[in-house]
Amino acid sequence: MGKLIISKDKLIVISLFLIVFSIQNYFLADSGIKEGVVFQKYLRGAELFLLNELPAERITDFSPVYLYIHSLAKLVINDPAGFIQIFQLLLMAFTSAMLYLMLRLFYPLYISLTGAIIFSILPEVLIYGKVMEPEPFMIFFLTGFLYFFSRFSIDNNRMRSVILFISALFFAFGLLIRSNFFILLIIIPAFIIYKGKISGKRLKTSIKQVLIFLLPSIVAILFLWIRNYNIGGNFIPYFQNPGYILFEGNNPNSTGQSAIYPPLIDEMVYENLNRPDIHHQIYRDFARAITGKDLSIVEVNNFWSDKAKNFIFDHPERFLKLTLIKLQFFFHDYSRHDVTEAWLYHEYLNNRFYLIFPFWIISAFAIMGLVLNLKEIRKYFPQYIVFFTQLLVLVAGYVSARQRFAVLPLFIFFASGSVFLLIKNRKKILFIIPVLVLCFFFLFLRTNIMYEEDFLWESYRKSHEKWVNALNLRNKHKWDESKKSAAESLTFTPWLIEDRQPAYLDFGYPGFAEYSSGFVRNEDYMNFSEKFNYSILLIEAGKFYKAGNILKSLISDGNKFKRDFDHSSQPDYYLGIIDVKQGNNEEAISRFKKALDKSPGSPFSLSYLFALTGDQEYKYKLFRYFDRISGSFFMGRAFFNTGEPLKASEYFQYVVDKIPNFRKGLIYLSASLSRIKKYKYAFKYYLDAIKMRLDPVILKKDIITVFDKAADEEPWNGKMFYYYGIVLEQFGELNKALNNFSKGDKIMPGNDIIKKRINRLKNILPNK
């Protein structure tokens, strides 16, 4: 242990680097770019940045160093994805080598080498080395900081100051990757002074060391301050919007595993598909529209963090439960991915034979190491403080596999420590088996929520594939195949019925949901998640009795669901929806209250309870926990579905006034106005909606009524028949559409646009 790096260690480091780099490259070549599995956020961001088309304040939404690396690569290489992925694999190989060197400072060669090799074959290391997010850089800089700072803490030679400065450089670059570890700028200097004091060093020497450590970070913070001030007029050292993260991990829909956005913000992403990681900008747009003020980046962060604090303050028991769930996910073998590409890589990994090491075993030994090494906490202080800083950051926000990735080397470090102590005191080995058995239940066995998460990922993937296929088939005029594919898409995600019916297809009576229910597999072979989905589809198809029986059986079986922001996780909520559709409002109120008890603050239940009872407390809570735009849309839809279109139109009007490019809001407003016979205004709003795009279609009866009335009121106006034809065509009524286009053509015989529509339909109809 005296000499830190000997020739044998150098040989091992080189060999380890080459082996890890080879493993990573093999997985990349086997599963990577050739299949198009490349995360586009930073690639697209860098492209816009270089074209000066990325709005200035959007720059703060990205990791600074990582964005600039992409931009530099883009200047040199037209398509830099492959180069950046290879570069990240080099970093992962260097990280493995540095982890080995850090382990060698404390443990024997065989433990250190084993730990470094196990690290290189953990599933998340194979996956996130390739996903084009900043994590490979973060883990590299963090491991480098810990290795060199540990050397500084142990060594007493003339190179200590140089080693400390190198560790400081790694730390400063880490701050420019992610801002999670800013607090260490206070803790580490305090530790240096404390360690100097107990070692008998002069205070002057310790202060000099503190300044050496702080210097690179001060430069990094000054850079961030100046950049952020130029962008947003605020001297703030952070980026990537911590206020949003606090909200995403602690709002009523949160389950602690991933970013759960406000209900309408995720909807608005579909209106901005070509803008990278647009959630950040939509957060700002919503906050500014609601307040009517040009809020700064800091003020927008405070707007959203205050919403999270409101919910935490009102429901501390829920926050405590969520904290325990987050802790479980931090140590659990289950990897909850919040990036689609990572999930696809993991699926690929699961379906191939790769030598991987189970994370739960490392986690179990790491927990033992964290406990057993507490008496040596001064020796391992940097490792402890980095580990628990990241843990606390994730508990404050949310825990995902990507967020946990940065401290995987420390899981290995503490696991190695427990093995080392057990080997030194072999009598304690007898305790390993019962501890591992206990950990097996807590760290390996999956909960319903975890099975639900896997199920949802797979459901979204299949649904999206079928939806895209339906559009492609429709564009080729393969009508029956397109209808079948669209129906299959809905069976996987029936809660997305408003997003899954393509235009131009006629599903006849009684409609899309009923047609789709014929493509569901036998109920006897369904798991609990599939049954929940089936019940939602049956409700949409009007088969309330059968749906109610399924939901009641799911409740009696004690099944728990994890459905986040797309739809309610509570079967009681859907039983309430059945009661609403059947006019049993008193029973519906009781059901919604039960759902709210199980899921406090749920916007789904709160909105219906307000619509049915008029109790202002429900509205107050909805606006207290969520933004007013999302809350208004939920309440508008609740009033719409409970038969109060006038009140619904008032809430939808607010939504449209604040975000006029929200297509679904425009359609619902149009339908509400149709029901209160304000056809002129309904006509205008629906035209605004279809100017954005024709797919998907919803609320057929209400919308067709609008254009039918418009054509009746102005029979001399050829444009009205033209617009009526477009809407009929959109809803699959092609013969009626042709008839209205022909009426328009008679009134406006020289209109080439109408003639093109007529000729197009005449070519389509014989094949339909």
Secondary structure, DSSP 8 states (H G I E B T S, - for coil): --SS--HHHHHHHHHHHHHHHHHHHHHHHHHSGGGT----HHHHHHHHHHTT-S-GGGGGGS-HHHHHHHHHHHHH-SS-HHHHHHHHHHHHHHHHHHHHHHHHTTS-HHHHHHHHHHHHTSHHHHHHTTSSSSHHHHHHHHHHHHHHHHHHHH--STTHHHHHHHHHHHHHHHHTT--TTTTHHHHHHHHHHHHHHHTT--HHHHHHHHHHHHHHHHHHHHHHHHHHHHHHS------S-HHHHHHHHHSTT--SSS----HHHHHHHTT-TTSTTTHHHHHHHHHHHHHTS---HHHHHHHHHHHHHHHHHH-HHHHHHHHHHHHHHHHSS----SSHHHHHHHHHHHTS------HHHHHHHHHHHHHHTGGGTTTTHHHHHHHHHHHHHHHHS---HHHHGGGHHHHHHHHHHHHHHHHHSGGGGGGHHHHHHHHHHHHTS--HHHHHHHHHHHHHHHHHHHHHHHHHHHHTT-HHHHHHHHHHHHHH-GGGGGGS--TT---TTT-HHHHHHTTS--GGG--HHHHHHHHHHHHHTT-HHHHHHHHHHHHHTT-----TTTS-S-HHHHHHHHHHHTT-HHHHHHHHHHHHHHSTT-HHHHHHHHHHH--HHHHHHHHHHS-HHHHHHHHHHHHHHTT-HHHHHHHHHHHHHH-TT-HHHHHHHHHHHHHTT-HHHHHHHHHHHHHH---S---HHHHHHHHHHHHHH-TT-HHHHHHHHHHHHHTT-HHHHHHHHHHHHHHSTT-HHHHHHHHHHHHHGGG-
